[in-house]
Amino acid sequence: MYTVEGCPPSDHYTIAQIGGSIVPGTTDIGNHGDDTVTTIALPFSYTLYDQTFTSINLSSNGNAQFTTTDTTFTNQCLPWTTHNYTIYPYWDDLYLVNSGFGIFTSISGTAPNRIFNIEWRAQYFPGSGSANFELRLYEGQTRFDVIYGTVTNGNTSATAGVQKNDTAFDQYFCNGAGHACYWRAKLHPDTVQSVTNAYGIAKRDGNCYRDCDRHGYTATARRQRQLLRQRQLPQPRRPLRLLPPQRLLRRRGLLSSPRPRPTPPAPTVRLADRLISN
């Protein structure tokens, strides 16, 4: 499975692998055909990239289209031209005709943090193997997850990814090239906190995206660090060191240096004492 998270520019997603299991769908949307598309209403408004939708067109061939209703069964690597705003959980030549197969939905959680689960229970045309996977849409977020169950053919003949238009798309795998069948997608980070180091340079804490290096610094922060090394930025002040009052006054010339102590005279030995000791 995978998750997608985005960073500037806003027309791309960042894809990451996650763990999890399918939440079984409980509502049958009625798609039990071969090369068929069924339109259903969403339980909440969902934003993909920069557009908000209230319905979704679910293909028996494993894709979710928001603006088109194409039944094409032969997958291709992205982009799929003229098919704007489409999520591809597992686009392949799938088959939902036999008993027990279809597309099923369910809702997890409560408003305003619901998750809409869309589960495909499919076979490969003309009715062999198993392709079980799920698309999860998150309320109030642009994030979505894709969870895989048993997928007999793996990624050998399928396409996975997300597409805004013919030039803005992010592919996870296609016809054997790419990653295994586990990913998540999120367009914008939900919560990205910042911390400040000793030199006042912002560093990303927690999730780090494409604009961060392996240490978690953004490009701006890296430039600040470079200038700092070249002493083009003011150095942080050293902490103050407290001095005893007498030393502080003496340093400011308000107290003269202490007089040297006189050397005590050597003890005198009387002749009588020397005779006694002998």
C-alpha positions in Angstrom: 0.0 0.0 0.0 1.1 3.6 -0.3 0.4 7.1 0.8 0.9 10.3 -1.2 2.0 13.5 0.3 2.7 16.7 -1.6 5.1 19.6 -1.4 5.6 22.6 -3.7 4.8 22.7 -6.5 1.2 22.0 -5.5 0.5 19.9 -8.7 2.5 16.9 -7.6 2.2 14.2 -5.0 4.8 12.6 -2.9 4.3 8.8 -2.6 5.4 6.7 0.3 5.0 3.1 1.3 2.9 2.3 4.4 1.4 -0.7 6.2 -2.2 -1.6 6.8 -5.0 -3.9 5.7 -8.2 -3.5 3.7 -11.3 -2.3 5.5 -14.0 -4.5 4.0 -16.6 -2.6 2.0 -20.2 -3.1 3.1 -22.2 -1.3 0.4 -22.4 -2.8 -3.1 -22.4 0.0 -5.7 -23.7 -2.3 -8.3 -20.7 -2.6 -10.7 -20.6 -6.3 -11.7 -19.6 -6.0 -15.3 -16.6 -6.0 -17.7 -15.3 -2.6 -18.7 -18.0 -0.6 -16.9 -18.0 2.6 -15.0 -20.4 3.5 -12.1 -20.9 7.0 -10.7 -21.5 7.3 -7.0 -21.9 10.3 -4.6 -19.2 10.9 -2.1 -20.1 11.0 1.6 -18.1 14.3 1.9 -16.5 16.7 -0.5 -13.0 15.6 -1.5 -10.3 17.7 -3.0 -7.9 16.3 -5.5 -5.1 18.7 -6.4 -6.9 22.0 -6.6 -10.4 20.9 -7.4 -13.2 19.7 -5.0 -15.6 17.0 -6.0 -18.8 15.5 -4.6 -19.0 12.4 -6.8 -16.6 9.9 -8.3 -16.7 7.5 -11.3 -15.4 4.1 -10.5 -14.2 1.8 -13.3 -14.3 -2.0 -13.1 -10.7 -1.8 -14.4 -9.3 -0.3 -11.2 -9.3 3.5 -11.7 -11.3 6.3 -10.1 -12.1 9.2 -12.5 -13.4 12.5 -11.3 -14.1 14.2 -14.6 -14.3 11.4 -17.2 -16.1 8.0 -17.5 -13.7 6.1 -19.8 -14.1 2.3 -19.8 -10.7 1.6 -21.5 -9.3 -1.7 -20.2 -5.8 -1.6 -21.7 -3.6 0.2 -19.2 -0.7 2.5 -20.2 2.0 4.4 -18.4 1.1 7.9 -17.3 0.0 10.3 -18.5 -3.3 9.0 -19.8 -4.0 11.9 -22.1 -7.2 14.0 -21.6 -8.1 12.1 -18.4 -7.7 14.9 -15.9 -8.1 14.3 -12.2 -7.9 10.5 -12.0 -6.5 8.2 -9.3 -5.1 4.8 -10.5 -5.1 2.4 -7.6 -4.6 -0.6 -9.9 -5.5 0.0 -13.5 -5.6 -3.3 -15.4 -7.9 -5.4 -17.5 -10.1 -6.6 -14.6 -13.3 -8.6 -14.5 -16.2 -8.2 -12.0 -18.8 -10.5 -13.6 -18.5 -13.6 -11.4 -20.4 -14.0 -8.2 -18.9 -12.3 -5.2 -16.9 -9.8 -7.2 -17.6 -6.1 -7.6 -16.9 -2.7 -6.0 -17.9 -2.1 -2.3 -17.7 0.9 -0.1 -17.7 1.7 3.6 -17.0 4.7 5.9 -14.6 4.8 8.8 -14.6 7.3 11.6 -16.9 10.3 12.3 -17.1 13.8 10.8 -15.0 15.8 10.3 -12.4 13.0 10.2 -14.0 10.3 8.1 -12.4 8.0 5.6 -14.3 6.7 2.6 -13.1 3.2 1.7 -13.6 2.0 -1.9 -12.8 -1.7 -2.3 -12.4 -3.6 -5.5 -12.9 -7.4 -5.4 -11.9 -8.3 -8.9 -10.5 -11.0 -11.1 -8.3 -10.6 -14.3 -10.1 -10.9 -17.6 -11.7 -13.3 -18.5 -12.2 -14.5 -14.9 -9.0 -15.8 -13.3 -6.8 -14.9 -10.4 -7.6 -12.3 -7.7 -7.1 -8.5 -7.6 -8.2 -7.2 -4.3 -7.3 -3.6 -3.4 -8.8 -0.5 -1.8 -8.8 3.3 -2.3 -9.2 5.5 0.8 -10.2 9.1 0.6 -9.7 11.4 3.7 -12.2 14.0 4.7 -10.8 17.5 4.9 -7.5 16.4 3.3 -6.1 15.9 -0.2 -4.4 12.7 1.0 -5.5 9.3 -0.2 -4.2 5.8 0.5 -4.2 2.6 -1.6 -4.2 -0.7 0.2 -3.6 -4.0 -1.5 -4.8 -7.5 -0.5 -4.2 -10.4 -2.8 -3.0 -9.2 -6.2 -2.1 -12.3 -8.3 -0.2 -10.5 -11.1 1.5 -7.9 -8.9 2.5 -4.8 -10.8 3.4 -6.7 -14.0 0.5 -5.5 -16.2 -1.0 -2.7 -14.2 -0.6 1.1 -13.6 -0.7 2.9 -10.3 -0.5 6.6 -9.7 -2.4 9.9 -9.8 -2.9 12.5 -12.5 -4.0 16.1 -12.6 -3.6 16.6 -16.4 -1.3 15.6 -19.3 1.7 17.3 -17.7 1.2 17.0 -14.0 1.1 13.4 -12.8 2.9 11.0 -10.4 3.3 7.4 -11.3 4.0 4.7 -8.7 4.4 1.7 -11.0 3.7 0.6 -14.6 3.9 -2.8 -16.2 6.6 -4.1 -13.9 8.6 -0.9 -13.5 8.4 0.9 -10.2 7.5 -0.1 -6.7 5.7 -3.0 -5.1 1.9 -2.7 -4.5 2.0 -0.6 -1.3 1.7 3.2 -1.2 0.1 6.3 0.2 -0.5 9.7 -1.3 -0.9 13.2 0.2 -0.8 16.5 -1.7 0.0 18.8 1.2 1.6 18.0 4.6 -1.1 18.1 7.3 1.2 19.0 10.1 4.8 19.9 9.5 6.4 21.6 12.6 9.6 23.6 12.5 12.4 23.7 15.0 15.2 26.2 15.3 18.8 25.2 15.9 21.5 27.3 17.7 21.9 29.5 14.6 18.3 30.2 14.0 18.0 28.0 10.9 14.6 26.4 10.3 14.7 22.7 10.1 11.8 20.4 9.2 10.7 18.2 12.1 8.9 14.9 11.5 8.0 14.3 7.9 10.5 15.6 5.4 9.6 16.1 1.7 11.4 16.7 -1.5 12.7 20.1 -0.6 14.6 18.7 2.4 18.0 17.1 2.5 18.8 13.9 4.4 19.4 16.0 7.6 15.9 17.5 7.3 17.1 21.0 6.2 15.3 22.9 3.5 17.2 24.5 0.6 17.0 27.9 2.3 18.3 26.5 5.5 21.2 24.9 3.7 22.1 28.2 2.1 22.0 29.9 5.5 24.2 27.3 7.0 26.7 27.8 4.1 26.8 31.5 4.6 27.2 31.0 8.3 30.3 28.8 7.7 31.7 31.6 5.6 31.0 34.1 8.4 28.7 36.1 6.3 26.0 35.8 9.0 26.3 37.1 12.5 27.6 34.5 14.8 25.6 33.7 17.9 26.8 35.4 21.0 28.7 33.4 23.6 26.9 33.1 26.9 27.9 35.7 29.5 30.3 34.6 32.2 29.7 36.0 35.6 32.7 37.3 37.5 33.2 37.8 41.2 32.4 41.4 42.2 36.1 42.3 43.1 37.4 41.0 39.8 34.7 42.8 37.9 35.5 46.2 39.7 39.2 45.7 39.3 38.8 45.0 35.5 36.9 48.3 35.2 39.6 50.2 37.1 37.3 50.9 40.1 39.4 48.9 42.5 43.2 48.9 42.8 45.1 45.6 42.8 45.7 44.2 46.2 49.0 45.0 47.9 51.5 42.1 47.9 51.8 40.5 51.2 55.2 41.0 53.0 57.5 38.1 53.3 57.7 37.0 56.9 61.3 37.3 58.4 63.3 34.2 58.9 63.2 32.9 62.5 66.2 33.8 64.6 67.9 31.0 66.5 69.5 32.0 69.8 72.9 30.5 70.8 71.4 29.0 73.9 68.8 27.1 71.9 71.5 25.8 69.5 73.6 24.6 72.5 70.6 22.9 74.0 69.8 21.1 70.7 73.3 19.9 70.4 
